Amino acid sequence: MELPLTAGPLMGIGPLENSGVDDIMIPADFEIRRVAISGLLASTVLPLSSPGQVNYLWHTFPDGGAVFDLDDGGWIYVSNSETTLTGGVGALKFDRNGQLTDSYPILKNTRRNCAGGPSPWQTWLSCEEVSDGRVYECDPLGTPGTARELPALGIFNHEAVAVDLKTKTLYLTEDAGDGRLYRFRSSGMAVSINGKPGLDMQNGTLEALEIEGFEAGGYQEDLTEARKVHRVRWVPIHSPDRPQSEVRSEIQKTTGVGAPGTVFKGGEGIWIQELTKDKQPRVTGASHPLRAVVYFACKGDNRVYALDIDNELIEVVFDNEQLMAPDVPFDDVDNITISPMGDVIVSEDGDAMRLMVMNPNGPSKILLQVPGGGSELTGPAFTRNGQFLYFSSQRGSAIGPGLLGLGITYEVKVPSRFLKRLVKA
């Protein structure tokens, strides 16, 4: 048995060719441009279509990101800064024609802001990747004084977060060798920092996922077993107001038993795909159709998992045996995003430096490749119409591809032939 998951139209891409921009390899008819370079003003990379705040230097080590659509047809791309001393989040604002109009910070003075996730009420949840890390909610418009800390979402090496509004639940990954997958069940609705109705993220219950047969620190060592569909349950964690790495260590020492939760090695990106009602397939042996799927990556074993939210079922849907030959194995899966067309895109930390179009339970394809290695591809995110995809080479250099140093943020234009099968993202 497998979950009834399908690939998106980008599985139809052809061979990669040199784009002429930093020797990045992309499919024919795709276009790519730089939109920001760390340490430089946005206006030195792209001309501003109208006067804006041009004194913001694009941050170093750009990491997780997302796109937020504006009422006037434009959009904002936000990007974390994975630096220890300053951290924070920066934003690039575009008009409806894709012209840059502004660039500014939306969060300052945090630590190692790695990934995060967008909320359905149009705020950015930025995660700190440190042992006592928190999640911060930020306004993509950069409204001063609105960013806030959310300690109820747990104190741990946060990586990424995704929101299922229907069940009032947030899902969170932990970047640690003995990490867990968490969910936060909100107590209800509340007014968000941007004035819109959102979830109460100050009050609720924090839990860890346990796969049946792999409870209390168990791990699915056997990949063949992990590819099978397993039932899961959620258990409350101990001392949610304390760093979870310390709590797990104490539980092991005092009881000799592992802390609640199945181990997920090096949790990375997470994203939810919500299917429209007319596209929800039946799940064999389950009570509910497939409404929403949580995809999350673990770099410690190069696996991508799919979690059926409503039926509480999980399976590994990508590993290094599922690439189109003769592609070399994927090295350290990282950020995840899902296109409005239904494509699951996974980025890579390792030397090959690729974005992959994932084909659940089948051979996947490479969407693009940045030559040179020595960096990470981070922050993939699509505009609502699927036409533009943003991402960064976290330590790419403006001097030339493959050199360590400054980060570069790019925009990829997707040909219209791939935009026809839009689904609710």
C-alpha positions in Angstrom: 0.0 0.0 0.0 1.1 3.5 -0.8 -0.6 6.9 -0.3 -2.3 8.0 -3.5 0.2 10.8 -4.2 0.8 12.3 -7.7 3.6 14.4 -9.3 3.1 17.8 -10.8 3.6 19.0 -14.3 7.2 20.0 -13.8 8.0 16.3 -14.1 7.7 17.0 -17.8 10.8 19.1 -18.0 13.5 18.2 -20.5 17.3 18.2 -20.2 19.2 21.0 -18.5 21.2 23.5 -20.4 23.5 26.5 -19.4 21.3 29.5 -18.6 24.1 32.0 -19.1 23.6 33.3 -15.6 26.5 32.1 -13.3 26.6 28.9 -15.4 23.4 27.7 -13.7 21.8 24.8 -15.6 18.0 25.0 -16.2 15.6 23.4 -18.7 15.0 25.0 -22.1 12.6 28.0 -22.2 13.1 28.7 -18.4 14.6 32.0 -17.6 16.7 33.1 -14.6 18.0 36.3 -13.1 19.7 37.6 -10.0 17.5 39.6 -7.7 19.7 40.2 -4.7 23.3 39.8 -3.6 24.4 39.7 0.1 26.0 42.9 1.2 24.7 45.0 -1.7 21.8 47.3 -2.0 18.9 45.8 -3.9 19.0 48.7 -6.4 22.5 47.7 -7.4 21.3 44.3 -8.7 17.9 45.3 -10.1 16.7 48.8 -11.0 13.9 50.0 -8.8 10.7 50.8 -10.7 9.8 53.4 -8.2 11.5 55.1 -5.2 11.8 52.8 -2.2 13.9 52.1 0.9 17.2 51.5 -0.8 19.4 51.6 2.3 18.8 47.9 3.2 21.8 45.7 2.4 20.7 42.2 1.5 21.5 39.9 4.3 24.2 37.2 4.4 23.5 33.5 4.3 20.0 33.7 2.9 18.0 30.6 3.9 14.3 29.7 4.1 11.8 31.9 2.3 8.2 32.4 1.0 6.2 34.5 -1.3 3.2 36.7 -0.2 0.8 38.1 -2.7 -0.4 41.7 -2.5 -3.9 43.1 -3.3 -2.5 45.1 -6.2 -1.2 42.1 -8.1 2.4 42.4 -6.8 4.2 40.2 -4.3 6.8 40.0 -1.6 9.6 37.4 -1.2 10.9 37.1 2.3 14.2 35.4 3.2 15.8 34.4 6.5 19.4 35.1 7.4 21.2 32.1 8.9 23.8 34.2 10.8 24.5 33.7 14.5 25.0 37.4 15.6 22.4 39.3 13.6 20.0 36.8 12.1 16.7 38.3 11.1 14.6 38.3 7.9 14.8 40.5 4.7 12.1 41.2 2.1 12.1 42.0 -1.7 8.9 43.7 -2.9 7.8 43.4 -6.6 5.0 45.0 -8.6 2.5 43.1 -10.7 5.0 43.3 -13.7 7.8 41.7 -11.7 9.7 44.9 -11.2 11.5 45.4 -7.9 10.0 48.3 -5.9 11.4 48.0 -2.4 13.7 46.0 -0.1 13.7 46.1 3.8 14.0 44.0 7.0 11.0 42.5 8.7 12.9 40.9 11.7 16.1 42.0 13.4 18.5 40.7 16.1 17.6 37.0 16.2 20.0 34.0 15.8 20.5 31.6 12.9 17.1 32.1 11.2 17.2 29.0 9.1 13.8 28.1 7.6 10.3 28.7 8.7 7.0 28.9 6.9 4.2 31.1 5.7 0.9 31.3 7.5 -2.5 31.2 5.7 -3.2 34.7 7.1 -0.2 36.1 5.3 2.5 36.3 8.0 6.0 34.7 8.0 7.0 32.3 10.8 10.8 32.5 11.1 12.7 29.7 13.0 15.9 29.9 15.0 18.3 27.0 14.5 19.9 27.0 17.9 19.4 24.6 20.8 17.2 27.1 22.7 15.6 28.5 19.4 12.2 30.1 19.1 9.8 30.8 16.3 9.0 34.5 15.5 6.0 35.8 13.6 6.7 38.7 11.2 4.7 40.9 8.9 6.0 40.7 5.3 5.1 44.4 4.9 7.7 45.2 7.5 5.3 47.0 9.9 7.6 48.3 12.7 7.2 46.8 16.1 4.9 43.9 15.1 7.2 40.9 15.1 6.7 38.7 18.1 8.2 35.7 19.7 6.2 32.5 20.0 7.7 30.3 22.8 4.6 28.1 23.0 5.7 26.5 19.7 8.6 24.9 21.6 12.2 25.6 22.5 14.5 23.6 20.3 16.7 23.6 17.2 13.9 24.9 15.0 14.1 24.4 11.3 10.7 24.8 9.5 7.0 25.1 10.2 3.8 24.5 8.2 0.2 25.4 9.1 -3.0 23.4 8.6 -5.7 25.9 9.3 -8.6 23.4 9.1 -7.4 21.5 12.1 -5.9 24.5 13.8 -2.5 22.8 13.8 1.1 23.8 13.1 3.8 21.2 12.2 7.4 21.8 13.1 10.8 20.1 12.2 13.8 19.9 14.4 17.3 19.9 12.9 19.1 17.4 15.3 20.4 13.9 14.9 17.8 12.7 17.4 15.2 15.3 16.4 11.4 14.9 16.5 8.5 16.0 14.3 6.2 18.2 16.4 2.7 19.5 16.1 1.2 22.4 18.0 -2.6 22.2 18.5 -3.8 25.7 18.9 -6.5 26.6 21.4 -8.4 28.5 18.8 -8.4 31.6 16.7 -6.9 35.1 17.5 -6.2 38.4 15.8 -2.8 38.2 14.1 0.0 40.8 14.1 -1.3 42.1 10.7 -4.9 42.5 12.0 -6.2 39.4 10.2 -7.8 36.4 11.9 -5.3 33.7 12.5 -4.5 30.9 15.0 -3.7 31.6 18.7 0.0 30.6 18.8 0.5 31.5 22.4 -1.8 28.9 23.8 -2.1 25.2 22.9 -0.5 21.8 23.2 2.9 20.7 21.8 3.2 17.1 20.8 5.7 14.7 19.1 4.9 12.2 16.4 5.4 8.5 17.1 5.3 5.9 14.3 3.7 2.7 15.3 6.5 0.3 16.4 9.1 3.1 16.7 8.0 4.9 19.8 10.1 6.6 22.5 13.2 7.4 20.5 12.8 4.6 18.0 14.1 5.0 14.5 13.2 3.3 11.2 16.7 2.1 10.3 15.4 -0.2 7.5 14.6 1.9 4.5 12.4 -0.8 3.0 10.3 -0.7 6.2 10.2 3.1 6.2 8.8 3.1 2.6 5.7 1.2 3.9 2.7 3.1 5.2 2.6 3.2 9.0 0.1 4.5 11.4 1.1 7.3 13.7 0.0 8.8 17.0 0.8 12.1 18.8 2.1 12.2 22.3 2.6 15.3 24.6 6.2 16.2 25.1 7.8 16.8 28.5 8.6 20.4 29.7 7.7 22.2 26.4 9.0 25.5 28.0 12.6 24.1 28.1 15.2 23.2 25.5 14.1 19.8 24.2 17.7 18.5 23.7 18.3 18.9 27.5 14.9 17.4 28.3 15.6 14.3 26.2 19.0 13.8 27.7 17.5 14.0 31.3 14.8 11.5 30.5 17.2 9.0 29.1 19.6 9.3 32.1 16.9 9.1 34.7 14.6 6.4 33.2 16.8 4.6 30.7 13.9 5.0 28.2 13.9 7.4 25.2 11.9 10.6 25.3 8.5 10.7 23.5 8.6 10.7 19.7 10.1 8.8 16.8 13.6 10.0 15.8 13.8 11.9 12.5 17.5 12.6 11.7 18.2 16.2 10.9 14.7 17.5 10.2 14.7 20.2 7.4 12.0 21.7 5.2 8.3 21.1 5.6 5.3 22.2 3.5 1.6 21.2 3.4 -0.2 20.4 0.2 -3.9 20.8 0.5 -6.0 19.3 -2.2 -9.3 20.8 -3.5 -12.3 18.7 -2.7 -12.7 17.5 -6.3 -9.1 16.2 -6.3 -9.1 14.2 -3.0 -8.5 10.5 -3.7 -9.6 7.7 -1.5 -6.9 6.2 0.8 -7.0 2.4 0.9 -8.2 1.1 4.3 -8.6 4.7 5.7 -11.7 6.6 6.8 -11.0 9.9 5.1 -10.0 11.0 1.6 -6.6 12.5 1.1 -7.2 16.2 2.0 -3.9 17.4 3.1 -0.3 16.0 3.1 2.6 17.2 5.1 5.9 16.7 3.2 9.1 17.0 5.3 12.8 16.3 4.6 15.5 14.8 6.8 19.1 15.4 5.8 20.5 12.8 8.2 19.3 9.9 6.0 18.3 11.8 2.8 14.6 10.9 3.1 11.4 12.8 2.4 8.3 11.7 4.3 4.6 12.2 3.5 2.2 12.5 6.4 -1.6 12.1 5.7 -3.0 14.5 8.3 -6.5 13.3 8.6 -5.8 9.5 8.5 -2.6 9.8 10.5 -0.5 7.7 8.1 3.1 8.2 7.1 5.6 6.8 4.6 9.0 7.7 3.0 8.2 8.9 -0.5 11.7 9.9 -1.6 15.2 8.5 -1.0 18.4 8.3 -3.0 17.3 5.3 -4.9 14.6 7.4 -6.6 16.5 9.6 -9.0 16.5 9.4 -12.7 19.7 7.6 -13.9 22.4 8.6 -14.3 22.0 11.4 -11.7 24.3 11.2 -8.7 22.7 10.6 -5.3 21.0 13.6 -3.7 23.2 15.0 -0.9 21.4 16.3 2.2 17.8 17.1 1.4 16.9 20.6 2.8 14.2 23.1 2.2 10.9 22.0 0.6 8.2 24.0 -1.2 5.1 23.0 -3.3 4.1 24.9 -6.4 0.5 25.9 -7.1 0.5 23.3 -9.8 1.3 20.5 -7.3 5.0 20.1 -7.8 7.0 19.1 -4.7 10.4 20.9 -4.9 13.3 19.8 -2.7 16.6 21.7 -2.4 20.1 20.2 -1.7 22.8 21.1 0.7 25.6 19.1 -0.9 28.2 19.6 -3.5 25.9 18.9 -6.5 23.7 22.0 -5.6 20.4 21.1 -7.1 16.6 21.7 -6.9 14.7 18.5 -7.5 11.1 17.9 -8.7 10.0 15.1 -6.5 7.9 12.2 -7.9 6.4 10.5 -4.8 7.4 6.8 -4.7 9.0 7.1 -8.2 11.9 8.4 -10.2 12.4 12.1 -9.7 14.0 14.8 -11.8 16.5 17.7 -11.4 14.9 21.1 -12.0 18.2 23.1 -11.9 21.8 22.9 -10.8 24.2 25.6 -9.6 27.8 24.5 -10.3 30.8 24.7 -8.0 29.5 23.3 -4.7 30.5 24.7 -1.3 27.1 26.2 -0.7 23.4 25.3 -0.1 20.3 25.9 -2.3 17.8 27.5 0.1 14.4 29.3 0.3 12.6 27.9 -2.8 9.1 29.5 -3.1 6.6 30.2 -5.9 4.4 33.1 -6.6 0.7 32.3 -6.4 0.3 31.9 -10.2 3.3 29.6 -10.3 5.1 31.8 -12.9 8.1 32.7 -10.7 10.2 30.6 -8.4 12.7 32.2 -6.0 15.7 30.6 -4.3 19.1 31.4 -3.0 22.6 30.0 -3.1 23.4 30.6 0.5 27.1 31.1 0.2 27.4 31.8 -3.5 29.6 34.7 -4.5 29.1 37.6 -6.8 32.6 37.1 -8.0 31.8 33.8 -9.8 29.9 30.5 -9.3 31.2 28.1 -6.8 33.2 30.6 -4.7 32.4 30.8 -1.0 31.4 34.2 0.4 28.3 36.3 -0.4 24.9 34.8 -0.9 22.9 35.3 -4.1 19.1 35.2 -4.5 17.6 34.3 -7.9 14.3 34.3 -9.7 13.3 31.6 -12.2 10.5 32.2 -14.7 8.5 29.1 -15.5 7.1 28.6 -19.0 3.4 29.0 -19.3 2.9 25.4 -20.5 3.6 24.2 -17.0 1.0 26.5 -15.3 -2.2 24.9 -16.6 -2.9 22.4 -13.7 -3.2 24.7 -10.8 -4.2 23.2 -7.4 -4.8 24.8 -4.0 -1.4 25.2 -2.3 
